[in-house]
Every structure is written in structure tokens, then in C-alpha cells.
Amino acid sequence: MLLNAWLSKKQVCVLACGHLREADLLIGKDLSNIIAVDQDPTSLRRVKEIHDGRIRLAEANAIHFLRKTAKSGEKFDLIYSLGMTDYFDSRAMSLLHRLMRDCLAPSGTIMVANFLPNHLAVGWMDAVMDWKLIYRDESEMERHAAEIGMKAKTFRDTSDSIVFCEMTKD
Ligand SMILES: C[S@@+](CC[C@H](N)C(=O)[O-])C[C@H]1O[C@@H](n2cnc3c(N)ncnc32)[C@H](O)[C@@H]1O
């Protein structure tokens, strides 16, 4: 789904892109339809180097970026975030969802992914790595989608660690 959207030249916004490893398969291609957002300049530098400036980058907090984008009127066909919502409490999650919806093109798609409660590595992540994440299951992800009037389709990765929530307007 992600690679198809990129290659079909739809407008894509990646929030909290990190090193954007999912784009490593597309090194050398024109990715000017994608904007990759992260608050960490070191991560963005890696994306810039790897893609040799063929991708738009924004160093920003995701919420600030979306607020500014909503005001500018720019819209995206796909907005997604992997590895960020686990840090967001329920209030921040609701705000994020509202802002993503405001920046979505009429037939666009939003995708977010969140660690599930009680997944296999939860003890190690919590006790050893000291990652205090906020875990969510399908019903919580669907509730956030419903809150912004979006239809949700949820699915898990093969290890039952992460729930993905794909949202469309209807
Ligand atoms: C766990 S990494 C995920 C990176 C990548 N999306 C992935 O799935 O591999 C988390 C990334 O989210 C970024 N991040 C966390 N909160 C953010 C926020 N509020 N706004 C922008 N970036 C954020 C961090 O800088 C970091 O690069």
C-alpha cells in the first residue's frame, strides 16, 4: 500500500519518519510527492543523504506541522505514522487524528500503527529498555477513528505486536 501510493505520485505525508527505512527500496527514484516529517534533525539528515535531496523534509513536531499545513490548505492522499502514537496519550491522540483529517484529500487514507497490550516483547521493552509506551488494541484505534467520523479497518502484524488502523472517509 505504501509503495503503491508513493509510486503512483499521490501526495504522501509521513509523520515521525525516523530513518524512513520503508523507502530504502526506492533509492534513486523521484520521491518529490512525499514529505517526511520528524522532530529529530539527525534522522532527517540520514533521509536527505540516502535520497540525495529527492524527497521533501520537514523538521517539526508532527502536531505543529499539521496545524500549519491545515492553515495552508495543502492536502495529502495518504498520511501515515508508524512508531509515534505509542507516545501519545488519549487527548494528544484525538488531536492528532483531527489534524490528520483536516489535512486529508477527499478520498484520502490515514494509517497509524500502535503497539498492542501484552505483546511478546512488552516486558523487555518496559523493564530493560525503559520504553514506557501507551499500548492500544483494535477497539481503541477504532474509537479514535470514529471520533473523527472515519471508517476504520484494523489488522495486526504477524507477531501480534502491532495494530495497524487504516482510515477512510467512507
Ligand atoms: C520509534 S521511531 C519510528 C521511526 C519510523 N517511523 C519507524 O517506524 O521506524 C520514532 C520517531 O518519531 C519521532 N517523533 C516522536 N514524536 C514525534 C513528534 N511529536 N513529532 C515528530 N516526530 C516525532 C522521533 O524523532 C523518532 O524519529
The ligand as a Gaussian input file, in Angstrom:
#p B3LYP/6-31G(d) Opt

LIG

0 1
 C       10.299000       4.721000      17.071000
 S       10.864000       5.911000      15.880000
 C        9.870000       5.435000      14.474000
 C       10.530000       5.762000      13.204000
 C        9.896000       5.194000      11.940000
 N        8.600000       5.772000      11.668000
 C        9.806000       3.687000      12.017000
 O        8.686000       3.146000      12.034000
 O       10.851000       3.040000      12.038000
 C       10.105000       7.339000      16.472000
 C       10.389000       8.611000      15.678000
 O        9.343000       9.507000      15.987000
 C        9.856000      10.805000      16.091000
 N        8.867000      11.541000      16.882000
 C        8.336000      11.198000      18.087000
 N        7.398000      12.084000      18.476000
 C        7.318000      12.997000      17.475000
 C        6.523000      14.162000      17.272000
 N        5.616000      14.553000      18.191000
 N        6.695000      14.867000      16.139000
 C        7.602000      14.490000      15.204000
 N        8.393000      13.397000      15.346000
 C        8.239000      12.653000      16.454000
 C       11.217000      10.621000      16.734000
 O       12.077000      11.712000      16.486000
 C       11.670000       9.336000      16.051000
 O       12.406000       9.620000      14.872000

